[in-house]
Amino acid sequence: MVQNPPRPNTYMPFGNGVHSCPGSELAKLEVLVLLHHLTLSYSLGDACSQLAIVKSICLQPLNLSF
């Protein structure tokens, strides 16, 4: 597979190749830890039990407001 080299003045926050920033791996780890904590602190519930539907020409939620 052939990759095109970046154009001049391309923003690369952690560099590229052999001279890349060692902090890039730390940044990836921090994002993974953040996503882990976000997924642990939220839970998905059943929203269908709280949904009431009005029967008309088109079905729409009862408490829908624009």
C-alpha positions as a Python dict, from the first residue, in 0.01 Angstrom:
ca = {
    (1, 'M'): (0, 0, 0),
    (2, 'V'): (140, 339, -98),
    (3, 'Q'): (64, 638, 123),
    (4, 'N'): (94, 991, -2),
    (5, 'P'): (331, 1203, 209),
    (6, 'P'): (169, 1498, 389),
    (7, 'R'): (166, 1825, 202),
    (8, 'P'): (389, 2106, 325),
    (9, 'N'): (256, 2299, 626),
    (10, 'T'): (14, 2017, 717),
    (11, 'Y'): (-82, 2031, 1086),
    (12, 'M'): (41, 1715, 1255),
    (13, 'P'): (4, 1753, 1633),
    (14, 'F'): (240, 1469, 1733),
    (15, 'G'): (472, 1459, 1435),
    (16, 'N'): (527, 1164, 1208),
    (17, 'G'): (772, 882, 1161),
    (18, 'V'): (1085, 825, 1366),
    (19, 'H'): (1078, 1172, 1522),
    (20, 'S'): (720, 1154, 1646),
    (21, 'C'): (636, 1284, 1992),
    (22, 'P'): (649, 1023, 2272),
    (23, 'G'): (345, 1197, 2426),
    (24, 'S'): (123, 1067, 2147),
    (25, 'E'): (94, 727, 2317),
    (26, 'L'): (11, 899, 2647),
    (27, 'A'): (-261, 1103, 2475),
    (28, 'K'): (-412, 785, 2325),
    (29, 'L'): (-408, 620, 2668),
    (30, 'E'): (-576, 923, 2828),
    (31, 'V'): (-855, 913, 2568),
    (32, 'L'): (-909, 541, 2633),
    (33, 'V'): (-926, 601, 3010),
    (34, 'L'): (-1175, 885, 2956),
    (35, 'L'): (-1397, 668, 2736),
    (36, 'H'): (-1376, 386, 2990),
    (37, 'H'): (-1494, 612, 3273),
    (38, 'L'): (-1771, 763, 3059),
    (39, 'T'): (-1906, 423, 2964),
    (40, 'L'): (-1898, 305, 3327),
    (41, 'S'): (-2079, 608, 3467),
    (42, 'Y'): (-2377, 598, 3227),
    (43, 'S'): (-2635, 327, 3185),
    (44, 'L'): (-2878, 272, 2905),
    (45, 'G'): (-3237, 218, 3001),
    (46, 'D'): (-3560, 129, 2830),
    (47, 'A'): (-3712, 454, 2702),
    (48, 'C'): (-4012, 282, 2546),
    (49, 'S'): (-4187, 253, 2882),
    (50, 'Q'): (-4195, 634, 2909),
    (51, 'L'): (-4312, 692, 2552),
    (52, 'A'): (-4678, 762, 2479),
    (53, 'I'): (-4790, 771, 2116),
    (54, 'V'): (-5076, 978, 1971),
    (55, 'K'): (-5264, 803, 1693),
    (56, 'S'): (-5332, 1045, 1412),
    (57, 'I'): (-5244, 1060, 1044),
    (58, 'C'): (-4881, 1020, 1146),
    (59, 'L'): (-4766, 856, 1467),
    (60, 'Q'): (-4590, 1100, 1695),
    (61, 'P'): (-4483, 1110, 2059),
    (62, 'L'): (-4740, 1257, 2298),
    (63, 'N'): (-4505, 1502, 2466),
    (64, 'L'): (-4340, 1628, 2146),
    (65, 'S'): (-4299, 2004, 2133),
    (66, 'F'): (-4140, 2228, 1873),
}
